[in-house]
Amino acid sequence: MESTVSANIARVRDTIAEAALRSGRKVSDVRLMAVTKTVDDERIMEAIEAGVDIIGESYVQEAKRKIEKMGKSVEWHMIGYLQSNKAKYAVRLFDMIHSVDRFDLAVEIDRRARAAGMVTSILIEVNISGEKTKSGIPYSEAMPLIRAVAPLEHLSIRGLMTMPPWFDDPEEARPYFVKLRALRDWVLEERIDHVEMRELSMGMSGDYQVAVEEGATIVRVGRHIFGERPLRGVR
Ligand SMILES: *Cc1c(COP(=O)(O)O)cnc(C)c1O
């Protein structure tokens, strides 16, 4: 019997393909990340068996346990708020950190990556909406942050990430995705040394079709693959 997880993944992939087609994009330019915070190992294995090759985690401790158990046959990406004192673990565990939103964190990741003899791939997380509860660098400070981070030799800026406010209607998220893409284009025009802008990490269960239409290269989908998460207690 086909598992629910693999059936869900097939459905999400179809939706991505349709959105890519509608907007004249190549399906192969959009990668699906399975977001696995609170998801148990068995269902993560099902997702990997179904061909998902990026797993997104939000908490360093939880990710560490899972990565040690499941290994690095897939990419593991950090998408949650990262405390600077966890940077040391993050550089060893993750193939990409999507949530770099301040200079002191970038400096710490760079320092830890240097010590480990690595270059860590990062995205700059931008808070387009300006909501105070959201992480991410405010839009107006994103360009200065990118300029400041660019010279750090053990970091590689690969693109941008955002998380719009939550809406019932995914169309309401569209302007936020458009704005992130416009910021990407502006950064490219500035031709900053050592800055690549290949990745736009945007779109979640509620709005990833719209994000794909607006240029997402990585969509981060949790609930539409694994179902609703349990309400999180104190951790
Ligand atoms: C949890 C989470 C997601 C996935 O959200 P779903 O609504 O479950 O698809 C995506 N991005 C980030 C940063 C998250 O924390």
The ligand as an SDF file (V2000), in Angstrom:
LIG
                    3D

 15 15  0  0  0  0  0  0  0  0999 V2000
    7.2520   25.0770    9.7560 C   0  0  0  0  0  0  0  0  0  0  0  0
    7.8740   25.8740    8.6730 C   0  0  0  0  0  0  0  0  0  0  0  0
    7.5470   25.6790    7.3190 C   0  0  0  0  0  0  0  0  0  0  0  0
    6.4940   24.6760    6.8670 C   0  0  0  0  0  0  0  0  0  0  0  0
    5.2270   25.1350    7.1640 O   0  0  0  0  0  0  0  0  0  0  0  0
    3.9260   24.2730    6.7310 P   0  0  0  0  0  0  0  0  0  0  0  0
    2.8230   25.2280    6.8950 O   0  0  0  0  0  0  0  0  0  0  0  0
    3.8830   23.1110    7.6480 O   0  0  0  0  0  0  0  0  0  0  0  0
    4.1420   23.8540    5.3170 O   0  0  0  0  0  0  0  0  0  0  0  0
    8.2120   26.4210    6.3670 C   0  0  0  0  0  0  0  0  0  0  0  0
    9.1470   27.3350    6.7020 N   0  0  0  0  0  0  0  0  0  0  0  0
    9.4840   27.5680    7.9790 C   0  0  0  0  0  0  0  0  0  0  0  0
   10.5070   28.5880    8.2760 C   0  0  0  0  0  0  0  0  0  0  0  0
    8.8580   26.8520    9.0040 C   0  0  0  0  0  0  0  0  0  0  0  0
    9.1960   27.1040   10.2690 O   0  0  0  0  0  0  0  0  0  0  0  0
  1  2  1  0
  2  3  1  0
  2 14  2  0
  3  4  1  0
  3 10  2  0
  4  5  1  0
  5  6  1  0
  6  7  2  0
  6  8  1  0
  6  9  1  0
 10 11  1  0
 11 12  2  0
 12 13  1  0
 12 14  1  0
 14 15  1  0
M  END
$$$$
